[in-house]
Amino acid sequence: MSVAACLLLYSFVVCVVGPPILRRLTREGHAPRYGVAAWLTAIGSVLISWLMAAVLIVGDLVTGGEHSNGVVASCLAVLCDVLTGYAGRIPQVLLLAAAAAGVIAASLAGARIARALARLRAGALEHADGVRLVGRPVGQDVFVIDASERAAYCVSGRPPVIVVTTGALAALDDDQLGAVLAHERAHLAGRHHQVIAALRSLAVVFPKLSLMTQGATEVSRILEMCADDAAARRFGHRALLLGLMSLAGAAPAGSLGAADVAVLSRAERLAVPATPPTQIRARAALTSASTLMAGGPLLILALMASGTLMCG
């Protein structure tokens, strides 16, 4: 039971302290891939800690906590007495009702996540099918649609598609268009749609938890920077910067547009790239943060295995 308490305490600390620290470390986007890894590590470690704590608590209740003593074990013993009916019928019914409510709440949360993912997936597939019907194919994965708005975006589908409007084609030269298309292909190659959809689903289920809500927003912003870097490596920072500035943010919901998320901060980043020492410091800081967050549950389990966190 003490292990479960430590896991819950760890998750609480990460939920409270993690978002402001990660926002500060990833604000400038000097190491975007490391930033994405840090946010996903924080969110994943909290979810895993919750799951492991629940398993340990249920396991202790089932076994009666024979191997523990002290205050925590006393509380556990009381719960076991209530669960088995030794403390009376009414406390037993109340405890079972609370347990059932917890199971129902967890099931509803899982169902909401699944529904949100399915809804986003269905919308993306429908949009991709519509683009293939009304758009003109240019190459293997690019479709041009007639629209005065300057927009370029990608939509996950079967297969995924990149959409470019005639307005964007008229505004971009060859290098700028190539940079914008490379940006969108980086999104598709990195499966950024799936990552963002999963995080947005968690934000829907946990709207009061800043780690989930801010994580979805921040990871979306940082993934745009990851795609920027991939495009800039091929076509240069200037071509991508001019391409972004030429496009209007007209991508529909459920898609990833080249100029729809954090455009000003990305433009500043492209105009004044970080120096190698700055990138190294950012990577070191984010790697340290990720290691600490990932190591928390592992350290607790290691202490449990060694008997340090076990009473008796």
N, C-alpha and C positions, 0 to 999 in steps of 0.2 A: 504493500500500500504506500510505503514511503517513496518507492520508485515512481508510482503513478503521480504522487503529489509533486515530485521534482519535475516530471515531464510537464505537468500542467503549469507549474511555476515558470519553467523555461519558456513555454509557449506564450504565457502572459507577458514576459519580459520582451520577447521578440515582437509581439504585436504592438507593444507600447513604444519601445525604443527603436525598433527596426525602421519604420517608415521615415522618420526625420533624418536618421543617419544615412540611409540609402538614398534619399532625395539629395542630400548634400553631396554625397560621393558621386552621384550620376548626373548632377545638374548640368555640367559642362559637356558631357558626352565624350570625354577624352578616351575612354575605353568602353565602347558600347556593348560589345559582346560580353565582357566581364560584368557590366552593369546588369544585363539581362540575367546572367547566371546568378548574380547575387540576389536579385528580387525573387527569382524562381526558387532559389535555395531557401530563402526566408519563408516563403509561402509553403513550400513542400515540407520543410522541417516542422512547421506548426501543425499541418494536417497529419503528418506521420506521428507527431507527439500525441495529438488528440486520440488517434486510433490506438496507439500502444497503451496509453493511459486507460482507455476504456476496456481494452482486453485484459490488462492487469487487474483492474478493479473487479471486473466480472469474475476473473479467475480466483481472486482472493475470496470473493463472496461464495463461490461454489465450493472451494476447498475449506472455507472457514478460517483461513489465515493461521494454520497450525504452526507455522514457522516464525511467527512474529510475536512481539510482546510490547509493552509500553502503552503510551497514550493512543497511538494510531491503532494498535491491535485491540485495545479496549473498545474503541469506537467501532472497529470492524466486528468485534464479538457481539456488540449490541445490535448491529445491523443483521448479523446472522440469526440472532435470537428472534428479532422481529420478522425476518424472512421465513423462518421455520414455524412461527406461530407461538413460540414460548412466551412472548411478551404480550400476547392478547390478539384477538381477532381483528380489532379495528386497526391497530398499528400495522399488522400484516397486510391488510387490504390497502391501506394508504401507501405503504412502501411498494407493493406490487403495481398500484396505479401509477405511482411516480416512475417506476421502471418502464411500464408500458408507455407512458407519455414520452419518456426519453427515446425509446425505440421508434415510436411514431414520428417524433421530431426529426430524428436522424434519417428515417426513411423518406419523410417529406423533403428534407434538404437534398437528399440524393435524387429524388424524383424531379425537383425543381432544376437541379443542375442538368439532368438528362434532357428535360424539356427545353431548357434554354439552348443547349447545344444543338438539339434537333431542329429547333426553330431557326437558329442561325444557319445551320447547314442547309435546310430546305430553302431558305431565302437566297443563299448563295447559288445553289443549283438552279433555282428558277431564273435568277438574273442571268447566269451564264448561258442557259438555254435561250433566253430571250435575245441576248447579244448575238448568239450564233444565227438566230433567225433574221434579225434586222440589220446586222452589221456586214461589212464587206471584209472577207478574210485577206490579210496581207501577211504572208508568211505562214508559219505553222501555228502560232499561238496569238497573233495580233488581229483584232477586228476593229475596223473603222466605222463609226456611226456618225450620221449627219447631225451636227449640233453646233451652234455658234459658241457655246461655252468652251473655254480652253480647259480640257481635263484629260488626264491619263490615269488609269487605275487598273488594278487586277482583281479578279473574282475567282475564288476557288470553285471548281466544278469538276466535271468528268468529261473531258479534261478541263483544267483551269484555262482562263482566257485573260488576255490583256486588252483593255478597251482604250482607244484613242479617238477623240472627237476630231472632226474636220477643222474646228476652230483651233485646236492644239497643233495640228499639222501645219496650218497656215502660219502659226506664230513661231514654230521651232525650226532651226536649221538642222542639217543632218547630224552634226555632233551632239547638239542638244537633244534631239529626238533619240539618238542612240543611247545617251546617258539616262534619259527618262525610262526607256524600255529596259535598260540594264537594271535600273532601280527596281522596277516591277518584277523582273525575272528573279532578282535576289529575294524578294518577298516569297515568291512561289517556291523557289528552291529551298528556302529555309523553313517552309511550312509555317510562316508567321501567322497566317489566318487561324490555324488550329490553336496556336499558343494564345492568341488574343481572345478567341472564342471561349476557351477554357477559363481564362482569367475573368472575362466579363460574366460568365456564368457564376463563378464564385462570388463576384461582387454583388450579383443579384441575390444570392442566397444569404450573404453576410453583409448587408448594406451599412451596418453600423460599425463594421470593423475596418479601420483605415488601412490596415495591411492589405486587405483584399481590394478595396475600392481604389486606393492610390496605386496599388500594384498594377492593376489593369491599365490605369492611365499612364503611369510611368513606363511600363514595359512597351506599350504601344508607341510612345514617343521614342524610346531608345531603339526599338526595332527599325523605325524609320532611319535612324542614324546608321544602323548596321547596313541597311540597303543603300544608303548614301555612300558609305565607304566602298561597297562592292562596285557601285557604278563609277565612282571617282577613280578607282584603281584602273579602270579600262579607258575612260574618256576624259579624265582630268577633273579637277575641282571646278574650274571655270565653266566648262560646258554644262555640268550638272547644276551649278548655281544659277546660270542664266536660264536654264530650262525650268527650274523651280520657280524663278521669279516671273516667267512668262505664263505659267499655268494658273488658272483660277481654281480655288478649292471647290470643285463641283462633283466630287465622287459621292455616290449614294451610300447609304448605310449598309454595312456588311462587307464593304470593299476596302482596299488599301490604296489610297491615292498618293501620287508622288508629292503633291503640294497641298496636303490637307491636315497635317499634324505638325504642330510646333515649327512652322515654316521659318519664323524669324530667328529662333535659336539655331536651327539647322543651317540657315543661310550664313549666320555669323560664324558658325563652326567651319563651314566650307570656305568662307572668305579668309579666315585666319586659322589655319590648321594648327593643332597642338604640336609642340616640339617633342622630339623623342623623349627627353627627360621627363616632361610632364606626363606623357603617356605611360612611361614606366612607373612613375609614382602612383598614377591612377590605377593601373593594373595591380600593383602591389597592395594598395589599400583595399580594393574590391576583392582580391584573392584572400586577403586576411579575414575580411568580413565574412565571406562565403565559408571559409574553413571553420571559423568560430561557430557560425550558425549550424553548419552541417555536423560539426563535432559535438554539439550539445547533447542531442539524444544518444549519440554513440557513446559519449563519456558516461552518461547516466546508466546506460545498459552495461557498460564495462564495470562500473562501480557495483552494480547489482550482481554481476557475475562473480566479482571478487568478494562479495559479502559486505562491502563497506556500507552500503545503503540498507542492508538487511538487519533487523533487530534479532538479538538472540545468538 
